Amino acid sequence: MNTTKVTDKDERKKLKRAARKKAAPKAKRAAGVARGDNKKKVKKIAKGQRKR
């Protein structure tokens, strides 16, 4: 929901909560999918002279 035009914080909160309640429930995460800190880390590439 786009609430960028609403300036009042409490009003925006109310609108967002109502939209969240109305929205369809999100699907559960698949069993094999890691999340957050359990994800595989990307190795940092060496800094310095470019390869190409």
Distance bins in CASP14 RR format, pairs under 12 A and 6 or more apart:
PFRMAT RR
TARGET T0000
AUTHOR 0000-0000-0000
RMODE 2
METHOD distances of the structure
MODEL  1
1 12 0 0 0 0 1 0 0 0 0 0 0
1 13 0 0 0 0 0 1 0 0 0 0 0
1 14 0 0 0 0 0 1 0 0 0 0 0
1 15 1 0 0 1 0 0 0 0 0 0 0
1 16 1 0 0 1 0 0 0 0 0 0 0
1 17 0 0 0 0 0 1 0 0 0 0 0
1 18 0 0 0 0 1 0 0 0 0 0 0
1 19 1 0 1 0 0 0 0 0 0 0 0
1 20 0 0 0 0 1 0 0 0 0 0 0
1 21 0 0 0 0 0 1 0 0 0 0 0
1 22 0 0 0 0 1 0 0 0 0 0 0
1 23 0 0 0 0 1 0 0 0 0 0 0
2 12 0 0 0 0 0 1 0 0 0 0 0
2 15 0 0 0 0 1 0 0 0 0 0 0
2 16 0 0 0 0 0 1 0 0 0 0 0
2 19 0 0 0 0 1 0 0 0 0 0 0
3 9 0 0 0 0 0 1 0 0 0 0 0
3 10 0 0 0 0 0 1 0 0 0 0 0
3 11 0 0 0 0 1 0 0 0 0 0 0
3 12 1 0 1 0 0 0 0 0 0 0 0
3 13 0 0 0 0 1 0 0 0 0 0 0
3 14 0 0 0 0 1 0 0 0 0 0 0
3 15 1 0 1 0 0 0 0 0 0 0 0
3 16 1 0 0 1 0 0 0 0 0 0 0
3 17 0 0 0 0 0 1 0 0 0 0 0
3 18 0 0 0 0 0 1 0 0 0 0 0
3 19 0 0 0 0 1 0 0 0 0 0 0
3 20 0 0 0 0 0 1 0 0 0 0 0
4 12 0 0 0 0 1 0 0 0 0 0 0
4 15 0 0 0 0 0 1 0 0 0 0 0
4 16 0 0 0 0 0 1 0 0 0 0 0
5 11 0 0 0 0 0 1 0 0 0 0 0
5 12 0 0 0 0 1 0 0 0 0 0 0
5 15 0 0 0 0 0 1 0 0 0 0 0
6 12 1 0 1 0 0 0 0 0 0 0 0
6 13 0 0 0 0 1 0 0 0 0 0 0
6 14 0 0 0 0 1 0 0 0 0 0 0
6 15 1 0 0 1 0 0 0 0 0 0 0
6 16 0 0 0 0 1 0 0 0 0 0 0
6 19 0 0 0 0 0 1 0 0 0 0 0
8 14 0 0 0 0 1 0 0 0 0 0 0
8 15 0 0 0 0 1 0 0 0 0 0 0
9 15 0 0 0 0 0 1 0 0 0 0 0
9 16 0 0 0 0 0 1 0 0 0 0 0
10 16 0 0 0 0 0 1 0 0 0 0 0
10 17 0 0 0 0 0 1 0 0 0 0 0
11 17 0 0 0 0 0 1 0 0 0 0 0
11 18 0 0 0 0 0 1 0 0 0 0 0
12 18 0 0 0 0 0 1 0 0 0 0 0
12 19 0 0 0 0 0 1 0 0 0 0 0
13 19 0 0 0 0 0 1 0 0 0 0 0
13 20 0 0 0 0 0 1 0 0 0 0 0
14 20 0 0 0 0 0 1 0 0 0 0 0
14 21 0 0 0 0 0 1 0 0 0 0 0
15 21 0 0 0 0 0 1 0 0 0 0 0
15 22 0 0 0 0 0 1 0 0 0 0 0
16 22 0 0 0 0 0 1 0 0 0 0 0
16 23 0 0 0 0 0 1 0 0 0 0 0
17 23 0 0 0 0 0 1 0 0 0 0 0
20 26 0 0 0 0 0 1 0 0 0 0 0
27 33 0 0 0 0 0 1 0 0 0 0 0
28 35 0 0 0 0 0 1 0 0 0 0 0
29 35 1 0 0 1 0 0 0 0 0 0 0
29 36 0 0 0 0 0 1 0 0 0 0 0
29 38 0 0 0 0 0 1 0 0 0 0 0
32 38 0 0 0 0 0 1 0 0 0 0 0
32 39 0 0 0 0 0 1 0 0 0 0 0
33 39 0 0 0 0 1 0 0 0 0 0 0
33 40 0 0 0 0 0 1 0 0 0 0 0
34 40 1 0 0 1 0 0 0 0 0 0 0
34 41 0 0 0 0 0 1 0 0 0 0 0
45 51 0 0 0 0 1 0 0 0 0 0 0
END
